[in-house]
Amino acid sequence: MDKNRNKQDSKIFQTECPCCHSILWIDSTNKEVMKFEKKRGKKGNLDELLEKERKRKAGFETRFDSTAELAEEKKKDAQKRYQQAFIRLKKQDDKD
C-alpha cells in the first residue's frame, strides 16, 4: 500500500537536457528519469540546403585562393633571398 502512495505522491516534471536537447520526464520523488524523447533536428528545404552548400563551396575557394597567394609570396621571398645570397657570394669571390 505504501508503494501506491509513493506513486501518487510523486511529482513528475518535464525538462530539456542542456547537452542533447532531449525532453526528459523526471520523477522528483525517486529522482529518476521516467521517460525521454529525442528532439529531432529541423529539416530544411532544398533551397536552404543548396544555399548552405554554395556558401561552403565559396569558403573552400576563398581558402584555396589565399593559400595559393601565400605560396606565391613565399616563392617570391625565397627567390629574392637566393638572389641576395648569390650576389653576396659573387662579391666574396671578387674580393678573393
Rosetta silent file (secondary structure, phi, psi, omega in degrees, C-alpha in Angstrom):
SEQUENCE: MDKNRNKQDSKIFQTECPCCHSILWIDSTNKEVMKFEKKRGKKGNLDELLEKERKRKAGFETRFDSTAELAEEKKKDAQKRYQQAFIRLKKQDDKD
SCORE:     score description
SCORE:     0.000 S_00000001
   1 L     0.000  -35.152 -178.751    0.000    0.000    0.000 S_00000001
   2 H   -66.320  -34.225  178.322    2.861    2.346    0.765 S_00000001
   3 H   -64.476  -41.963  178.282    4.252    1.870   -2.759 S_00000001
   4 H   -62.442  -37.818 -179.535    0.983    3.011   -4.313 S_00000001
   5 H   -65.268  -40.802  178.297    1.001    6.067   -2.117 S_00000001
   6 H   -62.824  -38.794  178.731    4.547    6.989   -3.296 S_00000001
   7 H   -65.171  -39.252  179.884    3.436    6.725   -6.902 S_00000001
   8 H   -72.675  -35.259 -178.276    0.507    9.031   -6.260 S_00000001
   9 H   -78.985  -20.177 -176.446    2.583   11.497   -4.244 S_00000001
  10 L   -68.299  145.294  178.414    5.414   11.638   -6.741 S_00000001
  11 L  -113.338  127.214  179.403    5.606   14.665   -8.959 S_00000001
  12 E  -106.434  129.460  177.347    6.823   14.278  -12.496 S_00000001
  13 E  -125.750  161.941 -175.106    8.173   17.298  -14.282 S_00000001
  14 E  -112.764  138.646  177.232    9.464   17.850  -17.767 S_00000001
  15 E  -148.035  170.403 -179.551   12.765   19.496  -18.678 S_00000001
  16 E  -111.507  133.783  178.371   15.171   19.745  -21.571 S_00000001
  17 L   -68.089  129.256 -179.157   18.657   18.227  -21.493 S_00000001
  18 L   -70.414  -20.234 -178.401   21.234   21.025  -21.925 S_00000001
  19 L   -86.522  -56.607 -173.763   23.565   18.759  -23.901 S_00000001
  20 L  -104.956   -3.845  178.905   21.417   16.900  -26.424 S_00000001
  21 L    62.137   25.390  173.807   18.205   18.953  -26.071 S_00000001
  22 L   -76.083  156.286  176.508   16.124   15.825  -25.487 S_00000001
  23 E   -91.148  126.953 -179.004   12.917   16.148  -23.471 S_00000001
  24 E  -115.964  137.653  172.151   13.177   14.390  -20.088 S_00000001
  25 E  -108.330  117.942 -173.310   10.348   13.440  -17.700 S_00000001
  26 E  -116.518  132.935  175.275   11.789   13.230  -14.182 S_00000001
  27 E   -86.002  116.003 -176.225   10.161   11.820  -11.059 S_00000001
  28 L   -71.287  -26.304 -179.687   11.064   14.254   -8.277 S_00000001
  29 L   -74.345  -51.092 -177.910   10.404   11.742   -5.503 S_00000001
  30 L   -87.198  -11.964 -178.131   12.534    8.895   -6.827 S_00000001
  31 L    56.511   48.120 -179.731   14.893   11.224   -8.703 S_00000001
  32 E  -125.540  150.479  172.686   14.692    9.027  -11.785 S_00000001
  33 E   -81.811  117.973 -177.294   14.211    9.735  -15.443 S_00000001
  34 E   -85.936  -32.938 -176.158   10.862    8.195  -16.245 S_00000001
  35 E  -159.219  150.591  172.694   10.853    8.874  -19.982 S_00000001
  36 E  -141.979  152.967 -177.910   12.912   10.694  -22.571 S_00000001
  37 E  -138.076  120.196  179.946   12.258   11.791  -26.093 S_00000001
  38 L   -70.031  137.069  178.817   14.984   12.763  -28.513 S_00000001
  39 L   -85.135  129.132 -179.306   14.428   16.075  -30.167 S_00000001
  40 L   -85.980  144.489  179.218   14.598   15.838  -33.919 S_00000001
  41 L   -69.694  154.201  179.394   16.546   18.377  -35.899 S_00000001
  42 L   -72.482  128.666  178.834   14.753   20.907  -38.027 S_00000001
  43 L   -90.113  128.550  178.661   14.545   19.773  -41.612 S_00000001
  44 L   -95.044  168.169  178.451   15.261   22.471  -44.137 S_00000001
  45 L   -87.528  175.292 -175.378   14.045   22.684  -47.651 S_00000001
  46 H   -63.904  -38.456 -179.957   16.123   22.027  -50.753 S_00000001
  47 H   -61.984  -41.373  178.784   16.756   25.727  -51.427 S_00000001
  48 H   -64.832  -40.949  179.352   18.244   26.207  -47.948 S_00000001
  49 H   -63.984  -43.803  179.381   20.443   23.149  -48.416 S_00000001
  50 H   -64.881  -39.311  178.459   21.689   24.372  -51.814 S_00000001
  51 H   -64.950  -42.222  178.673   22.421   27.840  -50.411 S_00000001
  52 H   -62.865  -42.967  179.945   24.343   26.351  -47.497 S_00000001
  53 H   -66.571  -37.813  177.883   26.357   24.153  -49.869 S_00000001
  54 H   -63.351  -42.431  178.405   27.090   27.125  -52.155 S_00000001
  55 H   -65.116  -39.534  178.728   28.437   29.128  -49.204 S_00000001
  56 H   -63.762  -42.196  179.181   30.538   26.186  -48.084 S_00000001
  57 H   -65.013  -40.679  178.147   31.980   25.808  -51.584 S_00000001
  58 H   -63.076  -36.362  176.976   32.739   29.541  -51.753 S_00000001
  59 H   -63.275  -40.383  177.429   34.574   29.214  -48.445 S_00000001
  60 H   -63.642  -44.020 -179.278   36.731   26.445  -49.889 S_00000001
  61 H   -63.246  -40.398  179.374   37.536   28.533  -52.952 S_00000001
  62 H   -63.896  -45.702  179.396   38.460   31.526  -50.803 S_00000001
  63 H   -64.279  -38.709  179.101   40.748   29.423  -48.610 S_00000001
  64 H   -64.353  -45.581  179.878   42.334   27.833  -51.680 S_00000001
  65 H   -60.981  -44.262 -179.171   42.954   31.219  -53.276 S_00000001
  66 H   -68.334  -34.142  176.921   44.520   32.640  -50.123 S_00000001
  67 H   -66.832  -42.062  178.654   46.682   29.521  -49.716 S_00000001
  68 H   -64.581  -39.123  178.825   47.848   29.801  -53.332 S_00000001
  69 H   -65.086  -42.256  178.621   48.581   33.505  -52.820 S_00000001
  70 H   -63.784  -41.098  178.465   50.595   32.758  -49.675 S_00000001
  71 H   -63.760  -38.840  178.722   52.572   30.065  -51.519 S_00000001
  72 H   -65.703  -41.167  177.733   53.337   32.537  -54.314 S_00000001
  73 H   -63.496  -41.706  178.149   54.561   35.123  -51.790 S_00000001
  74 H   -63.697  -38.697  179.147   56.801   32.520  -50.142 S_00000001
  75 H   -64.410  -44.700  178.637   58.194   31.560  -53.546 S_00000001
  76 H   -63.072  -40.395  179.194   58.990   35.200  -54.395 S_00000001
  77 H   -64.231  -41.800  179.217   60.625   35.682  -50.985 S_00000001
  78 H   -65.049  -40.397  178.002   62.749   32.565  -51.469 S_00000001
  79 H   -64.335  -40.358  179.254   63.827   33.761  -54.942 S_00000001
  80 H   -63.651  -44.515  178.696   64.719   37.184  -53.531 S_00000001
  81 H   -64.304  -38.326  177.969   66.812   35.611  -50.756 S_00000001
  82 H   -63.038  -45.268  179.096   68.520   33.340  -53.288 S_00000001
  83 H   -61.222  -43.127  179.357   69.417   36.334  -55.478 S_00000001
  84 H   -63.674  -42.487  178.267   70.771   38.237  -52.460 S_00000001
  85 H   -64.739  -38.378  179.442   72.847   35.238  -51.374 S_00000001
  86 H   -65.239  -41.383  178.484   74.135   34.807  -54.934 S_00000001
  87 H   -64.337  -43.326  178.837   75.139   38.500  -55.080 S_00000001
  88 H   -62.505  -40.263  179.798   76.948   38.224  -51.714 S_00000001
  89 H   -63.734  -41.936  178.594   78.747   35.115  -52.920 S_00000001
  90 H   -62.805  -41.933  179.483   79.879   36.897  -56.117 S_00000001
  91 H   -63.220  -40.029  178.478   81.161   39.857  -54.058 S_00000001
  92 H   -66.905  -37.717  178.129   83.174   37.497  -51.828 S_00000001
  93 H   -65.926  -38.081 -179.621   84.621   35.737  -54.868 S_00000001
  94 H   -67.096  -34.285 -179.817   85.589   39.101  -56.376 S_00000001
  95 H   -71.709  -34.477 -176.843   87.398   40.115  -53.164 S_00000001
  96 L   -79.464    0.000    0.000   89.383   36.881  -53.040 S_00000001
